[in-house]
Amino acid sequence: MSTNQRLRPITTEIKEEHLYIGGCDMVELADKYGTPLYVLDEETIRSMCREYKSAFRNYNNIHMIYACKAMCNLAVLKILSQEGFGFDTVSAGEIYTAYKAGVDMKRVLFNGNNKSAKEIERALEYGIGRFSVDNFYEAELLNSIALSKNTIADILLRITPGIECHTHDYIQTGQIDSKFGFDLSRTDEIINLIKVKYKNLNLKGLHAHIGSQIFETRSYYDEVEILIRELARIKEKHNLSLNEINIGGGLGVKYTLEDCPPSVEELASAVTKAMKKALDKYSIEEPVIYIEPGRSIISTAGVTLYKVGSFKKIPGVRKYVALDGGMADNPRPAMYQAKYTAEAANKMNNSETELVTLAGRYCESGDILIEKTELPRLEAGDIVCVYNTGAYNYSMASNYNRVEKPAMVLVNNSQSDMIVNRESLEDLIARENIPDRLR
Ligand SMILES: *Cc1c(COP(=O)(O)O)cnc(C)c1O
């Protein structure tokens, strides 16, 4: 089983009714660091990285790059760079974090549909390895900034391969009606511009990303076929041998028992098979492949601990159990109707359960973390652990209701280290000013 097919971190154990991850007692951790608390299991992250590398072992020219937007902080980027990953970034903030984590900036790619001039300047100053150029406006802008700095930017062209995959509408990106990338019917136009006008852009290849939380490897098969066909077409039409393709990320994870995402091996096999077939068909040289997983690298490694507070029982309808966090630390249920699985970290062997709805503490009726789930009879002070919160939780967190963002703790070998400090009330007002005239 590959790590993304598990509900819980790989080091999960139960000892005397308590949940342990990375050798640490989650109940003790909640007590020591407070709640809500993001907990990240180092071994789970590393094992997933190794599974990716091992799954693609038969392909020589492969570069793994982690999509920082899933979760970006210094310690996480450090671990991933130790595992040999490069980084897919989408803002100056992510690029800066990578730089400060000491990663090799040549292995950083800058992606996004509206990069600002300032961000592009920064990226060039840091010497990042690749820009994924998303549109005509950006090509012009990047070329002029590169020219003014007397440098050449190595680029990929972000294209929309026109693949529909079965995932939530908001996280589907490869279809024709998408805000990202060049439609295939426009690639000739942009390539001509690069050839005759944009002398400071060096086109290396193509980039696509077909969506997120993908459960069908068929989508990758089709994507690779389209990318290789396009490389062959470009070679024929423009006499240009591009030898890089970036196939994006998107591999799904298991949020609930019903979810059955494919393994990394299955993903790799679809990609390698499609590649072999397409290379034969179009007779071009084997390109370098970039793959840029985010969610599947980090999701399973993360859990969030909450403390139980108040209750509301509506007879014949449901029982709400309120937690001390919710949509500000995990906006996904409110935003995408995302489903999660929870257990009571201090009542792991309790067989007497009841049906409850886990509500958040924020002032929105939609702030429900889990609708109707079987949990042991909860009391105030119990610790609830929500699994698979490593991706798109911390990175999407807000200060809604003016609540301090949680701390994050990295666990490994019975050791816990705070890698993100909890925000304080002072932090909340630290960048605010009252104009003199209001005093
Ligand atoms: C979001 C994104 C990824 C990562 O997607 P996951 O589903 O988290 O693996 C990779 N590439 C691009 C271009 C993205 O926008």
The ligand as an ORCA input file, in Angstrom:
! r2SCAN-3c Opt
* xyz 0 1
  C      -1.742     22.729     -7.222
  C      -0.771     22.330     -8.239
  C      -0.001     21.188     -8.062
  C      -0.166     20.259     -6.898
  O      -1.408     19.637     -6.917
  P      -1.733     18.514     -5.819
  O      -3.107     18.105     -6.136
  O      -1.598     19.157     -4.494
  O      -0.743     17.412     -6.021
  C       0.941     20.895     -9.030
  N       1.111     21.698    -10.106
  C       0.377     22.803    -10.313
  C       0.626     23.615    -11.513
  C      -0.588     23.161     -9.395
  O      -1.317     24.252     -9.603
*
